[in-house]
Amino acid sequence: MKSNDIRPFIPVKELAVSKAFYEALGFTSDDANEDMSVISNGTCTFFLYQAAEINCDASLMFQLSVPDIQAALNSIQKVKNIDVRYEPIKEERWGKIIYLWGPSGEMWHITELNR
């Protein structure tokens, strides 16, 4: 099967809170309907949807590959008025990583891979 892209659908507890979180990180949002938004930064796109019941604890994870991990950390640290949970940059044999949790418990592995 040939493919062009993958765009996950992420269930969220409160759509407005999650949209604000991702917008604070530099993404844009576009409402698809009252229960779903398209989140994008120009190269990566995913959907947030209002779910009646969710359980994201350690089961919903994504990797976001970035060219500059320090710039990503700076963006995370600039977020104001939203509770942001993350772990600082860690060095691994394959590159660097920041663990970041979204407002609904979704976990992001923000990585800068060795080239």
N, C-alpha and C positions, 0 to 999 in steps of 0.2 A: 504494500500500500504506500503510495506516495503522499506526502503531506507538505503543507506550507507553513503551518503554525499550530500551536496548541494554546488554547485560551480557557483556563479553568474557571469554574463557577464556584465562588467562595461563599458559603452560608454565613450570615452575620446576625448578631443579636439585635443591633440597632443600626439601620442603614445610614442614618445621618451621622452618627458617631464614627462609623467606619469610613465613610466618605471623607469626613474632615481629617481623619488620621492620614489617609493616603494623599490627600491634597496637601497636607502639611509637609509630607515627604517629597513633594514636587510632582506628583501625578495630577492629571486632570480627570474630571469625571463628567459623564454625560448620561443623564437619566434615560434608560431604555423604556421604563414605565415606572409606576409609583413604588414598585417593590424590587427594582433592579437598576443598577448603574454599571456603565462601562468605565473602567479605570485604565488609564494609559499614560505612558511617558514618551510616546512616539515610537519606541521600539518594542516595548512589552505591553500587552493588553490582557486584562482579565475582567471578570464580572463579579460584582458583589450582589447578593440577593438576600432579601429579608426572609429569614427562615423562622418557622413557627417554633421549632425546637432544634437546638444544635448541641453537639458535643465535640469540640475541636481539641480537647486536651490531648496534646502530644500525638494526635492522629492525622492532622491535616498540616502537611509541610510542603514548602516550596523552596526552590533555589532561585535566587536572583543573582546572575553573574554581572559584575560591575568592572569597569576598567580601572577604577581607583577606589580602594577600600577606605582610605582616609577621607576622601570626599563624601563617601556614603555615610561614614560615621559623623562627619560634620553636619550633614543634612539631618540625621537622626537627632543629634544633640540640639539642633535649632528648633525643634518642635516645641511649641508652647501651648499651654492650656489643654493639653491632651496627655493622659497618662501613657508614657512610653516605657515599655519594658524591653531591655536588651542587655546583652553581655558584650563587653569590649572586644576589640580585635584579638583574635587568637591566630597564632602561626601554626600551620599544619605542613606536612611534607609536600603537599600538592598546591599550597597557596595560603591565603588568609581568609578568615571567616568572622562574621558578626552574626550572632543569633538575635533575632528580633521577633517579638510577638505582637500580633495585631490585636485590636480591641476585643475580638471574639475568640481569642485563643489560637488563631492560626499562627504557625511558626514559619518564619522566613530564615533561610540560610543565605545570607548575603555574602557572596564569595568573590574574591579576586584570585583567579587561577594563575599559577606559574606559567609562563610562556616559554 
